[in-house]
């Protein structure tokens, strides 16, 4: 179990729904990864990220997929690519990442409460 946090700490995490609008292979990454561009709605816009999700997804299968991402982390340089958000998922039994999928009725940019 992780460290205990209070509700104020949780509220600092800005987790939003978005739709993958583009995805490309990232062969230069040290670990297998895919570059993704996610539309988080008019307030936030399209943000890019690199994700190690190749066990369950191809770039083509990601386009149009609804995802959840933390949009208020500082950008992080991943090789030659600047990652602006962190898409989130759960590990399967073998360690592959399965992305969280908000329902279609949730608009891009909706915040987790």
N, C-alpha and C positions, 0 to 999 in steps of 0.2 A: 504494500500500500504506500502511496505517496504521502508527503507532508500534508498535514491538515492546513487548509486555508479558510479564511472567512469569506462571507458573501461579497464584501467590498473588493477582495482580490479577484473573485470570479467575474465581477462586473467590468474589470479592466480588459478582459479578453473580448475583442470585437469579432465574433464568429458570424459570418454571413453566408447566405445561400447565393449560388451563382451557377452559370451555365458555361461549360467549356465551348469556346467558339473556334479554337484552333489548337492543334496538338502536332508536335513534330518529334521525330527521334532525336535523342541527344547522345550520339555515339562518343563524344569527347568526354563525357562524364566518367569519373573513376568507377562508380557503381552504375549498373544499368538504370537509365532514367529516361523520362519523357518531358519535353518542354511543353507547357500548356499556357494558353491565354484564356482567362476566365472573365466573363462579364458579370460584374457584381452590381449592375443597375446604374441608373443615372447619377446617383450621389457619389459613387466610388469609381465607376467606369470599368474598363478592361484592364486587368492586372496579369502579369506573367509570373510563372513559377516553374520550378523543376521538381519533379516528383519521382521517387523510386517505386513505381507501380507497374513495372513491366511483367510481373508474374501473372497478373490478371487482366491487363489492358494493353491494347496496341494504340498508337496514335489515332487511327481511324475509329476505333471503338469509343474513344473518349469524346469526340466532337458531338455536341448536343447533350452530353451527360450532365445532369444536375449534381453539383458538389457543394460541400461546405468548406469554408476557408477562413483562417484568421487573417484579418486585413490590417491589423495594427501592430504587427511586428516590424522592426526596422528591416529594410531591404538587406539581402545577404548575397554576396558574390559566390556563385557556384561555378567554378571554372571560369569560362568566358561569358557566363550568363548571369544576369542579375535577377534574383528571385525576389518578388515583391510581396508575396502572400504565402501562407502555408495551407495547402489543402489537407484535410484530415481524414483518417480512416482507422480501421482496426487491423491488427495482425491476424492472419489465418494460422492454423496449427504449424505450418511450415515457415512462417515468418513473412509471407507475402502480404502486401497491404491491400485491403479492400476498402475503397473509398465510401464515405458516408454519402447517401443520396437523399436530399430533401425532396418532398413530394412536388409534383408539377403545380399544385395549387399555391405554392409559396413563390412569391415574385423574387426575381434577382434583386439582391441587396437586402432582403429581409434578415433581421438580426435575431440570433438565438437569445431567448430570455429564460 
